């Protein structure tokens, strides 16, 4: 079976047909959002995905170079590793703005090592699980109640990634406060 080269971007000629509105754990989620669907602070990441990555999924890891990413996104950017056996996720990189907002740095930690208030932890696992399992780009807005900031809405835009050109084993994205 031929393998993809590390820089090859999958064909996305029908990407607009993949856009869907779904509800996951009571939160509205848009898969494969258009640029106008997302918060303006996340638009540079959407532009990067559309132009540099061709709007394809999963995104090859070598395309995610901090020098090529929009500077405005870097403090809000995260890379999450998808672990298969046992199923879990690990924060490989968390931007400084995210760690400041949530008052903790979980870089290097697995989800299973972090004490998330219920039901947030389970919901986050399902959210990232959907990205990895279904190979979908997702956008959502939700209250930051688990961070004792239920008066703040945050928006997140996450994309599936690959380190081997075949399997979705990474998740790239950004989180921004909207209000």
C-alpha positions in Angstrom: 0.0 0.0 0.0 1.5 3.4 -1.0 2.0 5.9 1.8 1.6 9.7 1.6 4.6 11.8 1.6 4.9 13.9 4.7 4.1 17.2 2.9 1.2 15.9 0.8 -2.1 17.6 1.6 -5.3 15.5 1.0 -7.7 16.5 -1.7 -10.5 18.7 -0.3 -12.4 19.6 -3.5 -15.8 19.0 -1.7 -14.9 20.5 1.7 -17.9 22.7 1.9 -20.1 19.7 1.7 -18.6 18.4 4.9 -19.8 21.4 7.0 -22.3 20.3 9.6 -23.9 21.7 12.7 -24.1 19.2 15.5 -24.7 19.2 19.3 -22.1 17.5 21.5 -22.8 17.4 25.2 -25.3 20.2 24.9 -22.7 22.5 23.0 -23.2 23.6 19.4 -20.3 22.4 17.3 -19.6 23.2 13.6 -17.6 20.7 11.6 -15.5 22.1 8.8 -16.6 25.7 9.5 -16.3 28.4 6.9 -14.2 31.4 7.9 -17.4 33.5 8.6 -18.6 30.8 11.1 -15.7 31.4 13.6 -14.7 34.2 16.0 -12.5 36.8 14.3 -9.6 36.1 16.7 -9.4 32.5 15.2 -9.6 33.7 11.6 -5.8 33.7 11.1 -5.7 30.0 12.0 -8.5 29.3 9.6 -6.7 31.2 6.9 -3.5 29.3 7.6 -5.4 26.0 7.4 -7.0 27.1 4.1 -3.9 28.5 2.4 -0.9 26.6 3.8 -2.7 23.3 4.4 -5.1 23.5 1.4 -8.1 22.9 3.8 -7.2 19.3 4.0 -7.2 16.8 6.9 -5.3 15.4 8.6 -2.7 18.2 8.5 0.9 16.9 8.2 2.9 17.7 11.3 5.7 19.3 9.3 3.3 22.0 8.1 2.8 23.2 11.7 5.9 25.2 12.1 5.8 28.1 14.6 7.6 30.3 12.1 4.8 29.8 9.6 1.9 30.1 12.0 0.2 33.5 12.4 2.0 35.3 15.3 -1.4 36.3 16.9 -2.3 32.6 17.3 0.9 31.3 18.9 0.0 32.3 22.5 -3.4 30.6 22.1 -2.1 27.6 20.2 -2.1 24.0 21.4 -0.9 20.6 20.2 -2.5 17.5 21.6 -1.2 14.0 21.1 -3.8 11.3 20.5 -2.8 8.2 22.5 -4.4 4.9 21.4 -3.5 2.2 23.9 -4.9 3.0 26.4 -7.1 5.8 24.8 -6.0 9.1 26.2 -4.7 12.5 25.1 -1.5 14.4 26.1 -0.9 18.1 25.9 2.3 18.4 23.9 2.2 22.2 23.7 0.0 24.8 25.3 0.4 28.5 24.5 1.1 31.0 27.3 -2.3 32.8 26.9 -4.1 29.5 27.4 -2.1 28.6 30.5 -2.6 32.2 31.9 -6.4 32.1 31.3 -6.8 28.7 33.0 -4.2 29.4 35.7 -2.3 26.2 35.1 0.1 24.7 32.6 -0.8 21.1 31.6 2.0 20.8 29.1 3.2 17.2 29.0 0.3 15.8 31.0 -2.2 13.2 29.9 -5.9 14.0 30.3 -6.1 11.0 32.7 -3.6 12.8 35.0 -5.6 16.0 35.2 -8.4 16.6 37.5 -11.1 18.3 35.4 -14.4 19.1 37.1 -17.3 16.9 36.0 -18.7 16.9 33.4 -16.1 19.0 31.6 -13.4 16.3 31.5 -15.6 13.7 30.0 -17.0 16.3 27.5 -13.5 17.3 26.4 -12.5 13.7 25.9 -15.5 13.2 23.6 -14.8 16.4 21.8 -11.1 15.5 21.1 -12.2 11.9 20.4 -14.5 13.0 17.7 -11.7 15.0 16.0 -9.4 12.1 16.1 -11.9 9.3 15.3 -13.9 11.2 12.6 -11.0 13.3 11.2 -13.0 16.5 11.4 -12.2 20.1 11.9 -14.3 21.6 14.6 -15.3 25.0 16.0 -17.3 25.6 19.2 -18.1 28.3 21.7 -18.8 27.5 25.3 -18.8 29.1 28.8 -15.6 28.7 30.8 -17.5 27.6 34.0 -14.9 24.8 34.8 -12.3 27.6 35.1 -14.5 29.5 37.5 -15.2 31.9 34.7 -18.8 31.1 33.7 -19.1 34.8 32.7 -16.6 34.3 29.9 -17.3 32.6 26.6 -14.4 30.9 24.9 -14.1 29.8 21.3 -12.0 26.9 20.1 -11.0 25.8 16.6 -9.2 22.4 16.4 -7.9 20.4 13.4 -6.8 16.8 13.1 -3.1 16.3 12.4 -0.7 13.5 11.5 2.9 12.8 12.2 3.1 9.8 9.8 1.0 11.1 6.9 -1.7 8.5 7.5 -3.1 8.3 11.0 -4.7 11.1 12.9 -2.4 11.1 16.0 -2.3 14.9 16.7 -4.8 17.7 17.2 -3.8 21.3 16.5 -5.8 24.3 17.5 -6.4 27.5 19.4 -8.6 28.8 22.2 -9.7 32.4 22.6 -12.0 34.3 25.0 -14.8 35.9 23.1 -16.5 38.0 25.8 
